[in-house]
């Protein structure tokens, strides 16, 4: 990255301040022959702006001492990555970043809950406490236990238990999230907005997501947002888009004669093949290209 320094005359009503009454010029104007002879940078202004620099006759502002030069800025360290509980997903994304907002989006039956429960199970196995803020009261405790999540390390906040208004549920979710991020101590906080209408979820202002990102920054918390569509914009450090590739049903549906033995409503869902696309990742300096993986998820009764 290149940089340039230039000077300009002070606006009317804001003159330069000097130590003496003579008021030596900070940038003396060259004579006419010298004006176009050589283009030299205003070195005296540059020296005066540097922290700790002193030029006789020019006052240096003490506030400049706290300014760090761009050349001395250290590269921001990459966040710690933790496992999502799915090996194929970890190979695609490198894991889930701590201190960042991760978005998991996709339509119904795309594997959103599977990925969320797998990440929660991996976190509780690491001995961390987790929280799920359920906007639609859609979390199934049996599925939670079947996913291997340690229930004594999970806080389940049900925002839609006593209300059918989506706006009220969103309001409760935002309030609870602020409290959880402020309290700290959670290894993972998952915001489940997957069953909310997209038009309702998009009403969450971008400033709210920016506040969540700043609150989780410099912490060891993994903040997940599970949605139908991406709504956090540039505030998310990782954006994963899921989709269903194939839905597997149990039971014999066909025989040698080609006729169906059992009706469709008598079939049970036994598993689903899921595709995952890494849409955005701020973990690397270069933007990631479109990368996809596929993995399978089985139901508890399918073994």
N, C-alpha and C positions, 0 to 999 in steps of 0.2 A: 504494500500500500504506500503510495506516494503522498507527500504533504507539501504544502506551500504556505509561506507567511507573507502577508502584504500589509501595508499601512494605509490609513486614510485620514483625512483631516478631521478634527473634532467638530461636531455639530455646534450650531449657534447656541449660546447659553451654557455650554459645558466645556469651558477652557481647561487646558492642561494645568496641573499644579506643579510649582517649582519650589526649591528650597530658598532661593535668593530672589530679590526684587527685580534683578535684571531679566529674569525669565529666559534663560538660554533655551534655544529651540531644541526640541527633541529630534526633529527631522529638518535640519536646515536646508532651505531650497538652494540648489546649485545655480551657479550663474548660467547665462544663456549658452555659452560655448560648451559647458560641461553637461548640460541637460541631456543631450543626445549622444554624448561621447561614449558613455559606458553605463550600462544598466546594473547598478549595484544594489543588493538587498539592504534594507534599512537596519543595519547591524546593531545600531544603538538601541532601536526599539526592541529588537529580538533579545538583546542582552538584558534589557530592563524587564522584559516579561518573564525571563527564566527565574525559577525559584532560587532565592539566595543570591541572585546577581545584583550588582550595584554599579550604577553609573554616576559619576560626580555631577551634581546639579539636577538630577532627576529623582523624584520620590518613587520608591517602590512600595506597592500595596502589599501589606502583610498577608492578605487573603490569597495572594498568588503562591504563597509557600505551600499550600495544600494541593496545588494543581500538579498532577503527574503527567510528565511528557508522554506522548504517544509511543515514543521509542522505548520507554521504560515499562510499558504495560505488559504484564505477564499474560500468557495464554490461559484462558479460563480452563480449569481442569475438566475433563469429561466426567459426567456423573457415574456413580457406581451402578452397575447393571445386575439385576437379580433374575432368577429363572421365572418363567411364566408357567412352569409345570408341564409344558409341551415342548419336546425336544425340537421338533420341526419349526416351531415358532421362534425358539431361541436362536436357531441357525439363521432365520430370516432377519430378525431384528437385533440380535445380540442380547436379548433379554428385555426387561422392563427397567427404565431409569428411575433411580431414587431422586427425590427433590424435583420432579417434573410431572407435568400433566400428560397422560396418555389417553388417546381417544380410540375406542373400539366401536366401529359402526357397521351396520348391515341390516338387512330386512329380517323379518321373522323367520325362524328356523334356519338361520345362517351360522349358528355356532357362537353367538354373543355370550350366552349364559355359560356355555361350555368353557370358553376361554376365561371368563371371569371367575368361575368356580375353581378352575385349575390353578389360576394365579393365587387365589385365596388359600387353597390347600397347600401350595408350595410355601406360602408365607407362614402359615401356622406351623408347618413342619420345621421351619427355621426358628420356631419359638417366638414369633412375633404376634402381636395383637392386631386384629383387623376390624374394620367396620364396613358394613354395607348399608347405604342409604337408599332404601327401596321406595321409589316415587309412586309405584302403582300397586304395592302389596302383592307382588308377583313371585317372590322368592319361595321356593318349595323346600321346607326343612328336610324332607327325605332325600331330595337331590343333593342338598348340602352335605348331609352325612355320607351319602354314597360317593361323593367326590373326594372324601378323605379329609375334610376340613375338621379340625378340632373345635368342637362347638364351644368349649369353655374359653376359647381365645377369640371368639367372634361376637361383635356387637351388631345386632340387627335393628335398624331404625325403620319403622313402618310409617311412611308419610301419608299413605292413602287409605288408612284403615277406617277412618270415620268420615271420609269425604269422597264424593264422586266428581268434584270439580277439579279439573286438571290444573287450573291456575293456582288453586290453594295448595295442591300437592307440590308444585314447583316452588312455591314460596316457602313451604316447610323444608323442602330439600336444601334450599340455599341457606336458610337459617341454621340448620343442623350442620351443614358442611363448614360454615364459618366457625361454629363452636368446636367441631372436631379438629380443624386445622389449628385453631388457637390453643387448644388444650395440649396437643402434641402426644407423643408416646405411641402412635399407631404406625405399624410397618406398612400397612396398605389401607387405603380408603377407596371404596368403589361406589360410584354414583350410578345407580341403575335407572336410566331414563328410557330404556328400550321400548316400554309399552306406552309411552306418552305419544300423543299425536305430534308429528313433526312441526306443525305450525305453532303448537304450544311450546315445544322445546326451543324453537328459534327465537322466542320472545325473551329469552334470557339475555340480558345485555352483554356485549363484549367486555365491558368494564368489569363485570362480575367474574368472568373467566380470567381476566388479567389479575384481579385481586386474588383469586385462588392460586394462580401461578406464582405470584410474589409471596403468598403465605407459605406455600410448600417449598419454596426455594431455600436452599441451605439447610434442609432437613433430610432425614433418612426415610421419609414417607413416599410411597408410590401412590400417586393419585390417578385413579382410573375413572373414565367417563364412558359408560356404555349407552349407545344411542342408535337410532335408526339412520341418521345422517350426521355428518360432521357439523358441529355448531360452535365449537370453540375457536375456529379460525387459526390464526398464527400463534395463539396462546399455548397450543399443544406442541410438545416436543416430539411426539410420536403419534402417527395416525395409521391405524390398521383397518383395512376394509375387508369384511368377511362376506362370504357367499356360499350357498349350498350347491354342491356339485351333483350329489346323488343321495336320495333318501332310501334306506333299506327297510323293508317290511318283513316281518316274520310270518311263517305259515306257508303252506303249499298253495299257490294260486293257479297252477296249471297242471294238467295231466297230459298223457300221451295223445289224447284226442284233441287237445287244444282248448278244451272248455275249462273255465275257472271253477275250482272246487269249492272255494269259500268266497263270500262276498267281500267287497272292499272294506266295509265297516267292521269286519271281523278280524282284520289284520292289525298287528301291533308294530309300532315303530321299534326297530331293533338297533338302528344306528344311522349315522349320517356322515357323508364324506364332505369335508369343508375345504374351501379354498380361501387363502388369506393373501392379501396384497398389501405390501408396504408402500403407502402413498406418500408419506412424509416422515423424515427423520432428521432431527437437528443434532444428532450425535456425531456427525461427521462434517467436515468443512465443505466437502463437495455434496451437492444435492444427489440423493439416491435416485437411481433409475427405477422403473416399474419392475418389481420382483414379486413372484407369486409362488406359493407352496400349496400343497394339499395334504390333509391329514384326516383321519377317521375318528369318530366318537361313537361309542356304544352305550346303549341304555343299560341300566342296572340289571334288568331282568334278562338281558341278552348274554350276560356273563362276561 
